[in-house]
Amino acid sequence: MEILITLGIITLALYIIYKSVRKSSKGGCNCNSCSSNCPMYKDEKLKIK
């Protein structure tokens, strides 16, 4: 039973990491807040200026 729970936790962690990496590689914000404090927005503001 413990093995199944561990495998479930590992699978969930890998899925979350995969989504985060995929979103980052497409240039999306992966800070989970997506507000003006997001580092991705700061980088875009610097590029525009």
mmJSON file of the N, C-alpha and C atoms, coordinates in Angstrom:
{"data_MODEL":{"atom_site":{
"group_PDB":["ATOM","ATOM","ATOM","ATOM","ATOM","ATOM","ATOM","ATOM","ATOM","ATOM","ATOM","ATOM","ATOM","ATOM","ATOM","ATOM","ATOM","ATOM","ATOM","ATOM","ATOM","ATOM","ATOM","ATOM","ATOM","ATOM","ATOM","ATOM","ATOM","ATOM","ATOM","ATOM","ATOM","ATOM","ATOM","ATOM","ATOM","ATOM","ATOM","ATOM","ATOM","ATOM","ATOM","ATOM","ATOM","ATOM","ATOM","ATOM","ATOM","ATOM","ATOM","ATOM","ATOM","ATOM","ATOM","ATOM","ATOM","ATOM","ATOM","ATOM","ATOM","ATOM","ATOM","ATOM","ATOM","ATOM","ATOM","ATOM","ATOM","ATOM","ATOM","ATOM","ATOM","ATOM","ATOM","ATOM","ATOM","ATOM","ATOM","ATOM","ATOM","ATOM","ATOM","ATOM","ATOM","ATOM","ATOM","ATOM","ATOM","ATOM","ATOM","ATOM","ATOM","ATOM","ATOM","ATOM","ATOM","ATOM","ATOM","ATOM","ATOM","ATOM","ATOM","ATOM","ATOM","ATOM","ATOM","ATOM","ATOM","ATOM","ATOM","ATOM","ATOM","ATOM","ATOM","ATOM","ATOM","ATOM","ATOM","ATOM","ATOM","ATOM","ATOM","ATOM","ATOM","ATOM","ATOM","ATOM","ATOM","ATOM","ATOM","ATOM","ATOM","ATOM","ATOM","ATOM","ATOM","ATOM","ATOM","ATOM","ATOM","ATOM","ATOM","ATOM","ATOM","ATOM","ATOM"],
"id":[1,2,3,4,5,6,7,8,9,10,11,12,13,14,15,16,17,18,19,20,21,22,23,24,25,26,27,28,29,30,31,32,33,34,35,36,37,38,39,40,41,42,43,44,45,46,47,48,49,50,51,52,53,54,55,56,57,58,59,60,61,62,63,64,65,66,67,68,69,70,71,72,73,74,75,76,77,78,79,80,81,82,83,84,85,86,87,88,89,90,91,92,93,94,95,96,97,98,99,100,101,102,103,104,105,106,107,108,109,110,111,112,113,114,115,116,117,118,119,120,121,122,123,124,125,126,127,128,129,130,131,132,133,134,135,136,137,138,139,140,141,142,143,144,145,146,147],
"type_symbol":["N","C","C","N","C","C","N","C","C","N","C","C","N","C","C","N","C","C","N","C","C","N","C","C","N","C","C","N","C","C","N","C","C","N","C","C","N","C","C","N","C","C","N","C","C","N","C","C","N","C","C","N","C","C","N","C","C","N","C","C","N","C","C","N","C","C","N","C","C","N","C","C","N","C","C","N","C","C","N","C","C","N","C","C","N","C","C","N","C","C","N","C","C","N","C","C","N","C","C","N","C","C","N","C","C","N","C","C","N","C","C","N","C","C","N","C","C","N","C","C","N","C","C","N","C","C","N","C","C","N","C","C","N","C","C","N","C","C","N","C","C","N","C","C","N","C","C"],
"label_atom_id":["N","CA","C","N","CA","C","N","CA","C","N","CA","C","N","CA","C","N","CA","C","N","CA","C","N","CA","C","N","CA","C","N","CA","C","N","CA","C","N","CA","C","N","CA","C","N","CA","C","N","CA","C","N","CA","C","N","CA","C","N","CA","C","N","CA","C","N","CA","C","N","CA","C","N","CA","C","N","CA","C","N","CA","C","N","CA","C","N","CA","C","N","CA","C","N","CA","C","N","CA","C","N","CA","C","N","CA","C","N","CA","C","N","CA","C","N","CA","C","N","CA","C","N","CA","C","N","CA","C","N","CA","C","N","CA","C","N","CA","C","N","CA","C","N","CA","C","N","CA","C","N","CA","C","N","CA","C","N","CA","C","N","CA","C","N","CA","C","N","CA","C"],
"label_alt_id":[null,null,null,null,null,null,null,null,null,null,null,null,null,null,null,null,null,null,null,null,null,null,null,null,null,null,null,null,null,null,null,null,null,null,null,null,null,null,null,null,null,null,null,null,null,null,null,null,null,null,null,null,null,null,null,null,null,null,null,null,null,null,null,null,null,null,null,null,null,null,null,null,null,null,null,null,null,null,null,null,null,null,null,null,null,null,null,null,null,null,null,null,null,null,null,null,null,null,null,null,null,null,null,null,null,null,null,null,null,null,null,null,null,null,null,null,null,null,null,null,null,null,null,null,null,null,null,null,null,null,null,null,null,null,null,null,null,null,null,null,null,null,null,null,null,null,null],
"label_comp_id":["MET","MET","MET","GLU","GLU","GLU","ILE","ILE","ILE","LEU","LEU","LEU","ILE","ILE","ILE","THR","THR","THR","LEU","LEU","LEU","GLY","GLY","GLY","ILE","ILE","ILE","ILE","ILE","ILE","THR","THR","THR","LEU","LEU","LEU","ALA","ALA","ALA","LEU","LEU","LEU","TYR","TYR","TYR","ILE","ILE","ILE","ILE","ILE","ILE","TYR","TYR","TYR","LYS","LYS","LYS","SER","SER","SER","VAL","VAL","VAL","ARG","ARG","ARG","LYS","LYS","LYS","SER","SER","SER","SER","SER","SER","LYS","LYS","LYS","GLY","GLY","GLY","GLY","GLY","GLY","CYS","CYS","CYS","ASN","ASN","ASN","CYS","CYS","CYS","ASN","ASN","ASN","SER","SER","SER","CYS","CYS","CYS","SER","SER","SER","SER","SER","SER","ASN","ASN","ASN","CYS","CYS","CYS","PRO","PRO","PRO","MET","MET","MET","TYR","TYR","TYR","LYS","LYS","LYS","ASP","ASP","ASP","GLU","GLU","GLU","LYS","LYS","LYS","LEU","LEU","LEU","LYS","LYS","LYS","ILE","ILE","ILE","LYS","LYS","LYS"],
"label_asym_id":["A","A","A","A","A","A","A","A","A","A","A","A","A","A","A","A","A","A","A","A","A","A","A","A","A","A","A","A","A","A","A","A","A","A","A","A","A","A","A","A","A","A","A","A","A","A","A","A","A","A","A","A","A","A","A","A","A","A","A","A","A","A","A","A","A","A","A","A","A","A","A","A","A","A","A","A","A","A","A","A","A","A","A","A","A","A","A","A","A","A","A","A","A","A","A","A","A","A","A","A","A","A","A","A","A","A","A","A","A","A","A","A","A","A","A","A","A","A","A","A","A","A","A","A","A","A","A","A","A","A","A","A","A","A","A","A","A","A","A","A","A","A","A","A","A","A","A"],
"label_entity_id":["1","1","1","1","1","1","1","1","1","1","1","1","1","1","1","1","1","1","1","1","1","1","1","1","1","1","1","1","1","1","1","1","1","1","1","1","1","1","1","1","1","1","1","1","1","1","1","1","1","1","1","1","1","1","1","1","1","1","1","1","1","1","1","1","1","1","1","1","1","1","1","1","1","1","1","1","1","1","1","1","1","1","1","1","1","1","1","1","1","1","1","1","1","1","1","1","1","1","1","1","1","1","1","1","1","1","1","1","1","1","1","1","1","1","1","1","1","1","1","1","1","1","1","1","1","1","1","1","1","1","1","1","1","1","1","1","1","1","1","1","1","1","1","1","1","1","1"],
"label_seq_id":[1,1,1,2,2,2,3,3,3,4,4,4,5,5,5,6,6,6,7,7,7,8,8,8,9,9,9,10,10,10,11,11,11,12,12,12,13,13,13,14,14,14,15,15,15,16,16,16,17,17,17,18,18,18,19,19,19,20,20,20,21,21,21,22,22,22,23,23,23,24,24,24,25,25,25,26,26,26,27,27,27,28,28,28,29,29,29,30,30,30,31,31,31,32,32,32,33,33,33,34,34,34,35,35,35,36,36,36,37,37,37,38,38,38,39,39,39,40,40,40,41,41,41,42,42,42,43,43,43,44,44,44,45,45,45,46,46,46,47,47,47,48,48,48,49,49,49],
"pdbx_PDB_ins_code":[null,null,null,null,null,null,null,null,null,null,null,null,null,null,null,null,null,null,null,null,null,null,null,null,null,null,null,null,null,null,null,null,null,null,null,null,null,null,null,null,null,null,null,null,null,null,null,null,null,null,null,null,null,null,null,null,null,null,null,null,null,null,null,null,null,null,null,null,null,null,null,null,null,null,null,null,null,null,null,null,null,null,null,null,null,null,null,null,null,null,null,null,null,null,null,null,null,null,null,null,null,null,null,null,null,null,null,null,null,null,null,null,null,null,null,null,null,null,null,null,null,null,null,null,null,null,null,null,null,null,null,null,null,null,null,null,null,null,null,null,null,null,null,null,null,null,null],
"Cartn_x":[0.817,0.0,0.863,1.948,2.836,3.496,3.77,4.398,3.453,2.176,1.207,1.072,1.067,0.979,2.229,3.39,4.641,4.665,4.228,4.178,3.202,2.097,1.139,1.725,2.441,3.072,4.148,4.953,6.002,5.395,4.33,3.661,3.102,2.482,1.942,3.055,4.159,5.282,5.865,6.042,6.577,5.634,4.341,3.355,3.432,3.528,3.603,4.891,6.0,7.274,7.213,6.634,6.509,5.689,4.559,3.721,4.477,5.221,5.965,7.055,7.792,8.868,8.292,7.206,6.584,6.07,5.47,4.944,6.082,7.179,8.335,8.967,9.063,9.718,8.928,7.625,6.803,6.79,7.497,7.559,6.476,5.774,4.692,5.2,4.336,4.654,4.381,5.351,5.144,5.353,5.112,5.327,4.082,3.002,1.742,0.98,1.482,0.72,0.38,1.249,1.052,0.542,1.172,0.837,1.976,1.939,2.998,4.318,4.309,5.538,6.248,5.686,6.253,7.551,8.618,9.882,9.758,8.842,8.669,8.21,7.332,6.863,7.973,8.808,9.921,10.876,11.166,12.04,11.433,10.123,9.48,9.514,9.346,9.385,10.772,11.802,13.161,13.454,12.916,13.147,12.476,11.286,10.54,11.251,11.822,12.505,13.773],
"Cartn_y":[-1.192,0.0,1.26,1.243,2.396,2.65,1.588,1.731,2.446,2.124,2.784,4.271,4.591,5.995,6.749,6.154,6.767,6.975,5.984,6.122,7.212,7.332,8.395,9.778,9.93,11.21,11.546,10.582,10.803,11.169,10.487,10.781,12.204,12.604,13.953,14.997,14.756,15.695,15.823,14.705,14.747,15.476,15.299,15.992,17.501,17.917,19.348,19.945,19.248,19.729,19.803,18.801,18.79,19.978,20.252,21.386,22.698,22.834,24.057,24.272,23.227,23.332,23.613,22.948,23.157,24.593,25.104,26.462,27.479,27.251,28.143,28.15,26.983,26.901,27.618,27.775,28.508,30.004,30.426,31.836,32.281,31.338,31.67,31.946,32.482,32.78,31.531,31.121,29.937,30.237,31.496,31.872,31.645,31.193,30.878,32.087,33.291,34.468,35.328,35.341,36.07,37.489,38.189,39.585,40.448,41.702,42.603,42.3,41.472,41.109,39.922,39.361,38.177,38.534,37.759,38.047,38.015,37.223,37.164,38.516,39.207,40.515,41.548,41.453,42.393,42.239,41.005,40.768,41.337,41.189,41.705,43.227,43.861,45.316,45.835,45.135,45.56,45.418,44.4,44.184,45.25,45.694,46.682,48.035,48.405,49.689,49.624],
"Cartn_z":[0.0,0.0,0.0,0.798,0.853,-0.492,-1.211,-2.525,-3.487,-3.441,-4.319,-3.985,-2.713,-2.306,-2.76,-2.579,-3.008,-4.514,-5.26,-6.717,-7.14,-6.431,-6.72,-6.476,-5.371,-5.05,-6.083,-6.456,-7.456,-8.802,-9.181,-10.449,-10.445,-9.358,-9.246,-9.319,-8.632,-8.647,-10.056,-10.748,-12.111,-13.059,-12.885,-13.726,-13.505,-12.251,-11.947,-12.506,-12.354,-12.896,-14.41,-15.049,-16.508,-17.002,-16.341,-16.734,-16.577,-15.51,-15.252,-16.303,-16.614,-17.602,-18.978,-19.324,-20.632,-20.77,-19.713,-19.741,-19.837,-19.122,-19.176,-20.554,-21.157,-22.458,-23.539,-23.324,-24.285,-23.99,-22.946,-22.596,-21.656,-21.07,-20.151,-18.753,-17.952,-16.557,-15.724,-14.932,-14.102,-12.626,-12.236,-10.841,-9.994,-10.588,-9.927,-9.402,-9.639,-9.236,-10.445,-11.436,-12.692,-12.456,-11.56,-11.31,-11.829,-11.503,-11.95,-11.255,-10.211,-9.514,-10.136,-11.163,-11.798,-12.524,-12.343,-13.024,-14.551,-15.07,-16.521,-17.065,-16.332,-16.771,-16.673,-15.649,-15.514,-16.694,-17.107,-18.251,-19.525,-19.707,-20.898,-20.914,-19.75,-19.674,-20.039,-19.605,-19.92,-21.409,-22.034,-23.467,-24.309,-23.859,-24.628,-24.601,-23.458,-23.329,-24.049],
"occupancy":[1.0,1.0,1.0,1.0,1.0,1.0,1.0,1.0,1.0,1.0,1.0,1.0,1.0,1.0,1.0,1.0,1.0,1.0,1.0,1.0,1.0,1.0,1.0,1.0,1.0,1.0,1.0,1.0,1.0,1.0,1.0,1.0,1.0,1.0,1.0,1.0,1.0,1.0,1.0,1.0,1.0,1.0,1.0,1.0,1.0,1.0,1.0,1.0,1.0,1.0,1.0,1.0,1.0,1.0,1.0,1.0,1.0,1.0,1.0,1.0,1.0,1.0,1.0,1.0,1.0,1.0,1.0,1.0,1.0,1.0,1.0,1.0,1.0,1.0,1.0,1.0,1.0,1.0,1.0,1.0,1.0,1.0,1.0,1.0,1.0,1.0,1.0,1.0,1.0,1.0,1.0,1.0,1.0,1.0,1.0,1.0,1.0,1.0,1.0,1.0,1.0,1.0,1.0,1.0,1.0,1.0,1.0,1.0,1.0,1.0,1.0,1.0,1.0,1.0,1.0,1.0,1.0,1.0,1.0,1.0,1.0,1.0,1.0,1.0,1.0,1.0,1.0,1.0,1.0,1.0,1.0,1.0,1.0,1.0,1.0,1.0,1.0,1.0,1.0,1.0,1.0,1.0,1.0,1.0,1.0,1.0,1.0],
"B_iso_or_equiv":[0.0,0.0,0.0,0.0,0.0,0.0,0.0,0.0,0.0,0.0,0.0,0.0,0.0,0.0,0.0,0.0,0.0,0.0,0.0,0.0,0.0,0.0,0.0,0.0,0.0,0.0,0.0,0.0,0.0,0.0,0.0,0.0,0.0,0.0,0.0,0.0,0.0,0.0,0.0,0.0,0.0,0.0,0.0,0.0,0.0,0.0,0.0,0.0,0.0,0.0,0.0,0.0,0.0,0.0,0.0,0.0,0.0,0.0,0.0,0.0,0.0,0.0,0.0,0.0,0.0,0.0,0.0,0.0,0.0,0.0,0.0,0.0,0.0,0.0,0.0,0.0,0.0,0.0,0.0,0.0,0.0,0.0,0.0,0.0,0.0,0.0,0.0,0.0,0.0,0.0,0.0,0.0,0.0,0.0,0.0,0.0,0.0,0.0,0.0,0.0,0.0,0.0,0.0,0.0,0.0,0.0,0.0,0.0,0.0,0.0,0.0,0.0,0.0,0.0,0.0,0.0,0.0,0.0,0.0,0.0,0.0,0.0,0.0,0.0,0.0,0.0,0.0,0.0,0.0,0.0,0.0,0.0,0.0,0.0,0.0,0.0,0.0,0.0,0.0,0.0,0.0,0.0,0.0,0.0,0.0,0.0,0.0],
"pdbx_formal_charge":[null,null,null,null,null,null,null,null,null,null,null,null,null,null,null,null,null,null,null,null,null,null,null,null,null,null,null,null,null,null,null,null,null,null,null,null,null,null,null,null,null,null,null,null,null,null,null,null,null,null,null,null,null,null,null,null,null,null,null,null,null,null,null,null,null,null,null,null,null,null,null,null,null,null,null,null,null,null,null,null,null,null,null,null,null,null,null,null,null,null,null,null,null,null,null,null,null,null,null,null,null,null,null,null,null,null,null,null,null,null,null,null,null,null,null,null,null,null,null,null,null,null,null,null,null,null,null,null,null,null,null,null,null,null,null,null,null,null,null,null,null,null,null,null,null,null,null],
"auth_seq_id":[1,1,1,2,2,2,3,3,3,4,4,4,5,5,5,6,6,6,7,7,7,8,8,8,9,9,9,10,10,10,11,11,11,12,12,12,13,13,13,14,14,14,15,15,15,16,16,16,17,17,17,18,18,18,19,19,19,20,20,20,21,21,21,22,22,22,23,23,23,24,24,24,25,25,25,26,26,26,27,27,27,28,28,28,29,29,29,30,30,30,31,31,31,32,32,32,33,33,33,34,34,34,35,35,35,36,36,36,37,37,37,38,38,38,39,39,39,40,40,40,41,41,41,42,42,42,43,43,43,44,44,44,45,45,45,46,46,46,47,47,47,48,48,48,49,49,49],
"auth_comp_id":["MET","MET","MET","GLU","GLU","GLU","ILE","ILE","ILE","LEU","LEU","LEU","ILE","ILE","ILE","THR","THR","THR","LEU","LEU","LEU","GLY","GLY","GLY","ILE","ILE","ILE","ILE","ILE","ILE","THR","THR","THR","LEU","LEU","LEU","ALA","ALA","ALA","LEU","LEU","LEU","TYR","TYR","TYR","ILE","ILE","ILE","ILE","ILE","ILE","TYR","TYR","TYR","LYS","LYS","LYS","SER","SER","SER","VAL","VAL","VAL","ARG","ARG","ARG","LYS","LYS","LYS","SER","SER","SER","SER","SER","SER","LYS","LYS","LYS","GLY","GLY","GLY","GLY","GLY","GLY","CYS","CYS","CYS","ASN","ASN","ASN","CYS","CYS","CYS","ASN","ASN","ASN","SER","SER","SER","CYS","CYS","CYS","SER","SER","SER","SER","SER","SER","ASN","ASN","ASN","CYS","CYS","CYS","PRO","PRO","PRO","MET","MET","MET","TYR","TYR","TYR","LYS","LYS","LYS","ASP","ASP","ASP","GLU","GLU","GLU","LYS","LYS","LYS","LEU","LEU","LEU","LYS","LYS","LYS","ILE","ILE","ILE","LYS","LYS","LYS"],
"auth_asym_id":["A","A","A","A","A","A","A","A","A","A","A","A","A","A","A","A","A","A","A","A","A","A","A","A","A","A","A","A","A","A","A","A","A","A","A","A","A","A","A","A","A","A","A","A","A","A","A","A","A","A","A","A","A","A","A","A","A","A","A","A","A","A","A","A","A","A","A","A","A","A","A","A","A","A","A","A","A","A","A","A","A","A","A","A","A","A","A","A","A","A","A","A","A","A","A","A","A","A","A","A","A","A","A","A","A","A","A","A","A","A","A","A","A","A","A","A","A","A","A","A","A","A","A","A","A","A","A","A","A","A","A","A","A","A","A","A","A","A","A","A","A","A","A","A","A","A","A"],
"auth_atom_id":["N","CA","C","N","CA","C","N","CA","C","N","CA","C","N","CA","C","N","CA","C","N","CA","C","N","CA","C","N","CA","C","N","CA","C","N","CA","C","N","CA","C","N","CA","C","N","CA","C","N","CA","C","N","CA","C","N","CA","C","N","CA","C","N","CA","C","N","CA","C","N","CA","C","N","CA","C","N","CA","C","N","CA","C","N","CA","C","N","CA","C","N","CA","C","N","CA","C","N","CA","C","N","CA","C","N","CA","C","N","CA","C","N","CA","C","N","CA","C","N","CA","C","N","CA","C","N","CA","C","N","CA","C","N","CA","C","N","CA","C","N","CA","C","N","CA","C","N","CA","C","N","CA","C","N","CA","C","N","CA","C","N","CA","C","N","CA","C","N","CA","C"],
"pdbx_PDB_model_num":[1,1,1,1,1,1,1,1,1,1,1,1,1,1,1,1,1,1,1,1,1,1,1,1,1,1,1,1,1,1,1,1,1,1,1,1,1,1,1,1,1,1,1,1,1,1,1,1,1,1,1,1,1,1,1,1,1,1,1,1,1,1,1,1,1,1,1,1,1,1,1,1,1,1,1,1,1,1,1,1,1,1,1,1,1,1,1,1,1,1,1,1,1,1,1,1,1,1,1,1,1,1,1,1,1,1,1,1,1,1,1,1,1,1,1,1,1,1,1,1,1,1,1,1,1,1,1,1,1,1,1,1,1,1,1,1,1,1,1,1,1,1,1,1,1,1,1]
}}}
